[in-house]
Amino acid sequence: MKIIMLGAPGAGKGTQAKQIADKYGIPHISTGDIFRANIKEGTELGKKAKTFMDQGLLVPDELVCELVVDRIQHDDCKDGFVLDGFPRTIPQAEALTAALEKIGSNIDFALDIDVPDENIIDRMSGRRACVNCGATYHVVNIPPKEEGICDRCGHEIVLRDDDKPETVKKRLEVYHAQTKPLIDYYKNQNILKSIDGTQPMDTVFQVIVNILGA
């Protein structure tokens, strides 16, 4: 079962991807994790990516796609995977489709967690992250046991710049311009499933399980 997660930043796709990975025993793959792993291991692809990142530049589509395709050919992906955060643009999606075809593979489901912009702005302004271990919380949905303190390591939790309303609005503009066209791309491939992401997290997950088949 090879799955792509779609949805605006803050729609909850990362949370759902983790739950899918746990339930079906397949890896949850985020591009950030791939970059970090390759850089840490000093692979050729990692070195290439690092030269762009060190200059504050975006890693080119072809290289991101190479990293992703390399990752999904590892043994732990033989039963499938959940891709989170890739593809972000039509050229990336086309590159992924072509690369998968070369290895005789394809994506089975593109799951779009659909949440209106105003809900996302409200939701993300309530997010908090630990300055030390990176654990995430939400003041309403997933509050820490002690206000302002991380349950995991006891350090301070803060509102990240990324989650401030003005930043979220900018991120949503980029999403609508670049990433939303992917919905039509995967709809045309007959693998898109849209899910109402305004429902409680457990309900959203149950809808996903019904789509994937338990």
KEKE-3310 file (N, C-alpha, C; in steps of 0.2 Angstrom, whole numbers, plus 5000, padded with zeros to 4 digits):
npx = (5004:5005:5006:5001:5001:4991:4987:4984:4997:4996:4984:4984:4990:5002:5000:4990:4997:5007:4999:4993:5004:5008:4997:4996:5009:5019:5032:5033:5037:5045:5051:5060:5065:5072:5081:5089:5094:5102:5111:5117:5122:5131:5130:5131:5120:5116:5126:5125:5113:5115:5124:5116:5107:5115:5118:5106:5097:5083:5082:5084:5070:5073:5083:5077:5068:5076:5081:5070:5065:5076:5075:5062:5065:5071:5072:5062:5051:5045:5031:5025:5022:5020:5020:5025:5024:5029:5025:5027:5024:5018:5028:5037:5028:5026:5039:5041:5031:5036:5048:5044:5038:5048:5054:5044:5033:5020:5009:4996:4986:4981:4979:4969:4968:4956:4954:4947:4955:4953:4951:4963:4972:4967:4969:4983:4989:4987:4996:5011:5028:5042:5057:5068:5067:5058:5045:5028:5013:4996:4986:4973:4969:4979:4985:5000:5004:5008:5006:5015:5026:5036:5031:5039:5053:5054:5058:5055:5040:5035:5027:5030:5038:5034:5021:5014:5000:5002:5012:5007:4997:5004:5011:5000:4996:5006:5004:4992:4995:5005:5004:4991:4986:4990:4980:4971:4979:4981:4968:4965:4972:4964:4966:4964:4958:4947:4946:4936:4944:4940:4934:4935:4951:4951:4940:4943:4954:4947:4939:4949:4954:4943:4943:4956:4954:4953)
npy = (4994:5010:5026:5043:5058:5072:5090:5105:5115:5111:5104:5092:5081:5075:5069:5059:5052:5046:5037:5029:5023:5016:5007:4999:4994:5000:5011:5028:5041:5056:5070:5079:5070:5061:5069:5073:5060:5056:5066:5064:5051:5054:5051:5051:5057:5064:5073:5081:5087:5094:5104:5113:5116:5122:5134:5140:5137:5130:5113:5105:5099:5087:5081:5080:5070:5060:5056:5052:5042:5033:5030:5024:5012:5004:4990:4990:4996:4987:4982:4993:5011:5027:5043:5059:5076:5076:5073:5091:5099:5100:5097:5089:5079:5073:5069:5059:5050:5045:5040:5030:5022:5017:5008:4999:5002:5011:5024:5020:5027:5044:5054:5067:5078:5088:5104:5120:5136:5146:5138:5131:5142:5145:5133:5131:5142:5138:5129:5122:5120:5110:5118:5110:5096:5095:5090:5091:5100:5105:5119:5117:5104:5094:5097:5101:5092:5100:5118:5126:5118:5105:5088:5077:5081:5091:5104:5121:5125:5133:5145:5143:5152:5149:5145:5156:5167:5177:5171:5158:5162:5166:5154:5146:5153:5150:5136:5135:5140:5132:5118:5114:5111:5098:5090:5090:5083:5070:5066:5065:5053:5044:5041:5048:5053:5062:5069:5075:5085:5093:5086:5077:5070:5056:5052:5056:5047:5035:5036:5036:5023:5016:5019:5014:5000:4989)
npz = (5000:4994:4999:4997:5006:5006:5009:5017:5026:5043:5042:5048:5042:5045:5057:5055:5045:5053:5061:5051:5047:5059:5061:5049:5048:5040:5034:5039:5029:5029:5020:5026:5036:5028:5021:5033:5037:5026:5026:5038:5037:5027:5014:4995:4989:5000:5003:4991:4993:5005:5000:4994:5004:5014:5008:5009:5000:4990:4989:4973:4963:4956:4963:4976:4972:4969:4981:4988:4980:4982:4995:4996:4991:5000:5011:5021:5015:5007:5009:5007:5010:5018:5011:5016:5014:5002:4985:4982:4972:4955:4945:4954:4957:4944:4942:4952:4948:4936:4940:4948:4939:4932:4941:4941:4949:4958:4964:4976:4983:4985:4998:5003:5016:5020:5025:5029:5026:5037:5048:5049:5052:5065:5072:5070:5077:5090:5092:5100:5103:5109:5115:5116:5113:5103:5103:5100:5104:5108:5113:5115:5110:5112:5126:5136:5152:5162:5161:5148:5149:5143:5142:5140:5141:5150:5147:5141:5132:5116:5105:5089:5076:5064:5066:5069:5066:5055:5048:5045:5036:5025:5022:5018:5006:4998:4998:4991:4979:4974:4979:4979:4966:4964:4969:4958:4949:4955:4956:4942:4940:4946:4960:4970:4986:4996:5012:5025:5035:5046:5056:5072:5076:5078:5071:5058:5056:5056:5045:5035:5037:5033:5019:5015:5019:5031)
capx = (5000:5009:5001:5004:4997:4990:4983:4988:5001:4992:4978:4984:4992:5007:4997:4987:5002:5010:4994:4992:5011:5008:4992:4998:5016:5023:5036:5030:5042:5045:5057:5064:5069:5076:5087:5093:5097:5107:5117:5120:5126:5136:5129:5132:5114:5115:5131:5123:5107:5118:5127:5110:5104:5120:5117:5099:5093:5079:5085:5080:5065:5076:5087:5073:5064:5081:5082:5063:5065:5081:5072:5057:5068:5074:5068:5056:5046:5042:5024:5022:5025:5016:5024:5022:5028:5032:5027:5024:5023:5017:5035:5039:5023:5028:5046:5039:5027:5041:5053:5041:5036:5055:5055:5038:5029:5015:5005:4989:4981:4983:4974:4969:4965:4954:4952:4947:4960:4952:4951:4970:4975:4965:4972:4990:4990:4987:5002:5017:5034:5047:5063:5073:5066:5054:5039:5023:5007:4991:4984:4966:4968:4984:4989:5005:5002:5010:5006:5021:5032:5036:5030:5044:5060:5054:5060:5049:5037:5034:5023:5035:5037:5030:5014:5011:4995:5004:5016:5002:4993:5009:5012:4994:4996:5011:5001:4986:4998:5010:5003:4984:4986:4991:4973:4968:4984:4979:4961:4965:4974:4959:4968:4963:4952:4947:4943:4935:4949:4938:4931:4940:4956:4950:4935:4947:4958:4942:4937:4955:4954:4938:4946:4961:4952:4956)
capy = (5000:5015:5031:5050:5062:5079:5094:5111:5114:5111:5100:5086:5075:5071:5065:5054:5048:5042:5032:5024:5019:5011:5002:4995:4992:5003:5017:5035:5044:5063:5072:5081:5064:5058:5074:5072:5053:5055:5070:5061:5046:5056:5048:5055:5061:5069:5078:5085:5091:5099:5110:5118:5118:5127:5141:5143:5136:5124:5107:5105:5094:5080:5078:5077:5064:5054:5054:5049:5035:5029:5028:5019:5005:5000:4983:4991:4998:4982:4981:5000:5017:5034:5049:5065:5082:5075:5079:5097:5103:5096:5094:5084:5073:5070:5065:5053:5045:5043:5036:5024:5018:5014:5002:4995:5003:5016:5026:5017:5031:5050:5055:5074:5080:5095:5109:5127:5140:5149:5133:5130:5147:5144:5127:5132:5147:5135:5124:5123:5115:5110:5121:5106:5089:5096:5087:5096:5100:5110:5121:5114:5097:5090:5101:5097:5091:5107:5123:5129:5114:5098:5082:5072:5082:5096:5111:5126:5124:5139:5146:5144:5158:5145:5144:5163:5168:5180:5166:5153:5164:5166:5147:5144:5156:5145:5129:5136:5141:5126:5111:5112:5108:5091:5087:5088:5078:5063:5065:5062:5046:5040:5038:5054:5052:5068:5067:5081:5086:5097:5081:5075:5066:5049:5051:5056:5041:5030:5037:5034:5016:5013:5020:5009:4994:4986)
capz = (5000:4994:5000:4998:5011:5004:5013:5019:5032:5049:5041:5052:5038:5048:5063:5051:5042:5058:5063:5046:5047:5065:5060:5043:5048:5034:5036:5038:5026:5027:5016:5031:5039:5022:5021:5039:5037:5021:5028:5044:5035:5022:5007:4990:4988:5006:5001:4986:4996:5009:4997:4993:5011:5017:5004:5010:4993:4990:4985:4967:4962:4953:4969:4981:4970:4969:4988:4990:4977:4985:5002:4995:4988:5006:5012:5025:5011:5002:5009:5006:5013:5018:5010:5020:5013:4995:4981:4984:4966:4949:4943:4958:4956:4938:4942:4956:4944:4931:4944:4951:4933:4930:4945:4940:4954:4957:4970:4977:4986:4987:5003:5004:5022:5018:5030:5027:5029:5044:5053:5050:5056:5072:5074:5071:5082:5096:5092:5104:5102:5114:5112:5117:5110:5097:5104:5099:5108:5106:5119:5116:5108:5116:5130:5141:5158:5165:5156:5146:5150:5139:5146:5138:5144:5155:5144:5139:5125:5113:5099:5084:5071:5058:5068:5070:5061:5048:5044:5042:5030:5019:5020:5014:5000:4994:4997:4986:4972:4972:4980:4978:4959:4965:4970:4951:4946:4957:4954:4935:4940:4950:4966:4975:4991:5000:5019:5029:5041:5052:5061:5077:5073:5078:5066:5052:5055:5055:5038:5031:5038:5029:5013:5014:5020:5037)
cpx = (5004:5005:5005:4999:4997:4986:4987:4992:4996:4985:4978:4987:4997:5005:4994:4992:5005:5005:4993:4999:5010:5003:4994:5005:5020:5027:5032:5037:5041:5051:5062:5068:5074:5083:5092:5097:5103:5113:5121:5125:5131:5136:5130:5126:5114:5120:5129:5117:5110:5121:5122:5108:5109:5120:5110:5095:5088:5082:5081:5076:5069:5080:5083:5069:5069:5081:5076:5063:5070:5078:5067:5059:5071:5069:5062:5050:5042:5034:5021:5025:5019:5021:5021:5026:5031:5027:5024:5022:5021:5023:5037:5035:5025:5034:5045:5036:5032:5046:5050:5040:5043:5056:5049:5033:5024:5012:4998:4984:4984:4977:4974:4965:4963:4951:4952:4952:4959:4953:4959:4973:4973:4969:4980:4993:4990:4992:5007:5022:5039:5054:5069:5073:5062:5047:5033:5016:5002:4987:4977:4966:4973:4988:4994:5002:5003:5010:5013:5027:5031:5035:5036:5051:5060:5056:5053:5046:5034:5030:5029:5033:5033:5023:5010:5006:4997:5008:5012:4999:4998:5010:5006:4993:5000:5008:4996:4989:5002:5007:4996:4983:4987:4985:4970:4972:4982:4972:4961:4968:4970:4961:4967:4957:4952:4943:4942:4939:4947:4935:4937:4945:4955:4945:4939:4951:4953:4940:4943:4955:4949:4940:4951:4959:4956:4959)
cpy = (5006:5022:5038:5054:5069:5083:5100:5110:5115:5108:5094:5080:5071:5066:5058:5049:5043:5036:5027:5019:5013:5005:4997:4992:4994:5009:5023:5039:5052:5065:5075:5076:5061:5063:5073:5066:5053:5060:5067:5055:5048:5053:5053:5060:5066:5074:5083:5090:5096:5105:5115:5121:5123:5134:5144:5142:5130:5119:5106:5098:5087:5077:5076:5071:5058:5052:5050:5042:5030:5026:5023:5012:5001:4995:4985:4994:4993:4981:4988:5005:5023:5039:5055:5071:5081:5071:5085:5101:5098:5093:5088:5077:5069:5066:5059:5048:5041:5038:5030:5019:5014:5008:4998:4996:5009:5018:5023:5022:5038:5053:5063:5075:5087:5099:5116:5131:5143:5144:5131:5136:5147:5139:5128:5137:5144:5130:5126:5118:5116:5113:5116:5099:5090:5093:5093:5095:5105:5112:5119:5106:5092:5095:5097:5096:5097:5112:5126:5124:5107:5092:5077:5074:5088:5103:5115:5124:5131:5139:5147:5149:5155:5145:5151:5164:5171:5175:5161:5155:5164:5158:5144:5147:5152:5139:5130:5136:5135:5119:5109:5109:5100:5087:5085:5083:5071:5061:5062:5055:5042:5037:5043:5052:5058:5066:5074:5081:5090:5092:5080:5070:5059:5047:5051:5050:5035:5030:5034:5026:5013:5013:5014:5002:4991:4979)
cpz = (5000:4994:5000:5002:5008:5009:5015:5025:5038:5048:5045:5048:5041:5054:5060:5048:5047:5060:5058:5046:5053:5063:5054:5043:5042:5037:5034:5036:5025:5024:5021:5034:5034:5022:5027:5039:5032:5023:5033:5042:5029:5016:5001:4989:4994:5005:4996:4989:5001:5006:4995:4999:5014:5014:5005:5004:4994:4986:4979:4967:4961:4959:4974:4979:4970:4976:4990:4987:4980:4991:5001:4992:4994:5007:5016:5021:5006:5003:5008:5010:5013:5017:5012:5018:5006:4991:4984:4978:4960:4946:4947:4958:4950:4938:4946:4952:4939:4934:4946:4945:4931:4934:4946:4946:4953:4964:4970:4979:4987:4992:5005:5011:5021:5024:5028:5030:5036:5049:5055:5054:5063:5075:5075:5076:5089:5097:5097:5103:5107:5111:5112:5113:5104:5098:5103:5103:5105:5112:5121:5116:5112:5120:5134:5148:5163:5160:5154:5146:5146:5144:5146:5142:5149:5153:5142:5132:5123:5107:5094:5079:5066:5059:5069:5064:5054:5044:5041:5036:5024:5017:5016:5007:4995:4993:4991:4979:4969:4973:4979:4971:4959:4966:4963:4948:4948:4956:4947:4935:4944:4956:4972:4980:4996:5007:5022:5035:5047:5057:5066:5074:5073:5072:5059:5051:5053:5047:5033:5031:5033:5021:5011:5015:5026:5036)
residu = (MET:LYS:ILE:ILE:MET:LEU:GLY:ALA:PRO:GLY:ALA:GLY:LYS:GLY:THR:GLN:ALA:LYS:GLN:ILE:ALA:ASP:LYS:TYR:GLY:ILE:PRO:HIS:ILE:SER:THR:GLY:ASP:ILE:PHE:ARG:ALA:ASN:ILE:LYS:GLU:GLY:THR:GLU:LEU:GLY:LYS:LYS:ALA:LYS:THR:PHE:MET:ASP:GLN:GLY:LEU:LEU:VAL:PRO:ASP:GLU:LEU:VAL:CYS:GLU:LEU:VAL:VAL:ASP:ARG:ILE:GLN:HIS:ASP:ASP:CYS:LYS:ASP:GLY:PHE:VAL:LEU:ASP:GLY:PHE:PRO:ARG:THR:ILE:PRO:GLN:ALA:GLU:ALA:LEU:THR:ALA:ALA:LEU:GLU:LYS:ILE:GLY:SER:ASN:ILE:ASP:PHE:ALA:LEU:ASP:ILE:ASP:VAL:PRO:ASP:GLU:ASN:ILE:ILE:ASP:ARG:MET:SER:GLY:ARG:ARG:ALA:CYS:VAL:ASN:CYS:GLY:ALA:THR:TYR:HIS:VAL:VAL:ASN:ILE:PRO:PRO:LYS:GLU:GLU:GLY:ILE:CYS:ASP:ARG:CYS:GLY:HIS:GLU:ILE:VAL:LEU:ARG:ASP:ASP:ASP:LYS:PRO:GLU:THR:VAL:LYS:LYS:ARG:LEU:GLU:VAL:TYR:HIS:ALA:GLN:THR:LYS:PRO:LEU:ILE:ASP:TYR:TYR:LYS:ASN:GLN:ASN:ILE:LEU:LYS:SER:ILE:ASP:GLY:THR:GLN:PRO:MET:ASP:THR:VAL:PHE:GLN:VAL:ILE:VAL:ASN:ILE:LEU:GLY:ALA)
# end
